[in-house]
Amino acid sequence: MNNEFDLIARYFSRPAPPGILGVGDDCALLAVAPGHQLACSTDLLIEGRHFFSDVDPAALGHKALAVNVSDLAAMGAQPLGCLLSLSLPAVDHDWLAAFAGGFHALAERAQCPLIGGDTTRSPAGIVINVTIMGQVRLETALLRSGAKADDDIWITGTLGAADVALRLLNNSLPGDPALLAATRPALERPLPPWHFGRSLAGVAHSALDISDGLVQDLSHILKASGCGAELDYDALPVDPALRGLDDALLRTAVLAGGDVYQLCFTAARDQRGRIQELAGQASVRATRVGRITARPGLAIHDAQGRPITVATGGFDHFS
């Protein structure tokens, strides 16, 4: 059967965890622990804009949820559940099975069950919307406005690979099958550090996820906190797959490349040991890359103190 309700039942209905009312009623119901706030985020993925038409549907299902899990990680929030709305031009059971498999696999891994949503027919192209809900204590939530002068700036994971993969796939770089194979997982199957993000609550002062490029996203923290920053370019965690790339291309990928879905956060100097301890426990790479300054503005320099510039600040849908 291909009607809406059969598709939901076949691909997206799973038993809800205890204490949650999931798929089947007009609303899902979930409980928030005493002393916590509900953290909510949503992301929209549109075929031809956010993903290629021939993308592996299992990878697409994974990424549709991952970009939202990343938002909760950036707030130090624990996932509770998510909603999925899916608009399709036609029913393709093989595609749906693979997409749902990728989505549910990450949902189980992140302990973020799918508890509701909607399906509809699209006049052209696939549209995916995920809304995610989590919980966090207000007093320890990681806000963009919490950075303080002399804070260290940290980054999890590595930078640049997703941007290079995108450039290879859209043919803005010459074909290089080996480089694409090495970088494509970063673009299509990001793994946000959600456990580590939760552990930073009460340790870090501010945080966000890197979705539109380091320079652009860090600027949101600086604006919200009323401060500036100095970045050490040579300290940035460049993805190993990018060794040997042209310097200008590498600089743009690392500083302005999006689709990273790792954390940029700030914390007091006396938290360095604790942060490395937490990173080790979560099997996350955490790199100290600069410091927050009282003087507004962002300065980037190399190990010799020479200024570094980048031609573009990051991704913007309407630029």
Stockholm file with secondary structure:
# STOCKHOLM 1.0

chainA/1-319         MNNEFDLIARYFSRPAPPGILGVGDDCALLAVAPGHQLACSTDLLIEGRHFFSDVDPAALGHKALAVNVSDLAAMGAQPLGCLLSLSLPAVDHDWLAAFAGGFHALAERAQCPLIGGDTTRSPAGIVINVTIMGQVRLETALLRSGAKADDDIWITGTLGAADVALRLLNNSLPGDPALLAATRPALERPLPPWHFGRSLAGVAHSALDISDGLVQDLSHILKASGCGAELDYDALPVDPALRGLDDALLRTAVLAGGDVYQLCFTAARDQRGRIQELAGQASVRATRVGRITARPGLAIHDAQGRPITVATGGFDHFS
#=GR chainA/1-319 SS CCSHHHHIIIIICCCCCTTCBCTTSSSCBCCCCTTCEEEEEEEEEEBTTTBCTTSCHHHHHHHHHHHHHHHHHHHTCEEEEEEEEEEESSCCHHHHHHHHHHHHHHHHHTTCCEEEEEEEECSSSCEEEEEEEEEECTTTCCBGGGCCTTCEEEEESCBSHHHHHHHHHTTSSCCCHHHHHHHHHHHHSCCCCHHHHHHTTTTCSEEEECSSCHHHHHHHHHHHHTCEEEEEGGGSCBCGGGTTCCHHHHHHHHHHCCCCCCEEEEECGGGHHHHHHHHHHTTCCEEEEEEEESSCEEEEECTTSCBCCCSCCCCCTTC
#=GC SS_cons         CCSHHHHIIIIICCCCCTTCBCTTSSSCBCCCCTTCEEEEEEEEEEBTTTBCTTSCHHHHHHHHHHHHHHHHHHHTCEEEEEEEEEEESSCCHHHHHHHHHHHHHHHHHTTCCEEEEEEEECSSSCEEEEEEEEEECTTTCCBGGGCCTTCEEEEESCBSHHHHHHHHHTTSSCCCHHHHHHHHHHHHSCCCCHHHHHHTTTTCSEEEECSSCHHHHHHHHHHHHTCEEEEEGGGSCBCGGGTTCCHHHHHHHHHHCCCCCCEEEEECGGGHHHHHHHHHHTTCCEEEEEEEESSCEEEEECTTSCBCCCSCCCCCTTC
//
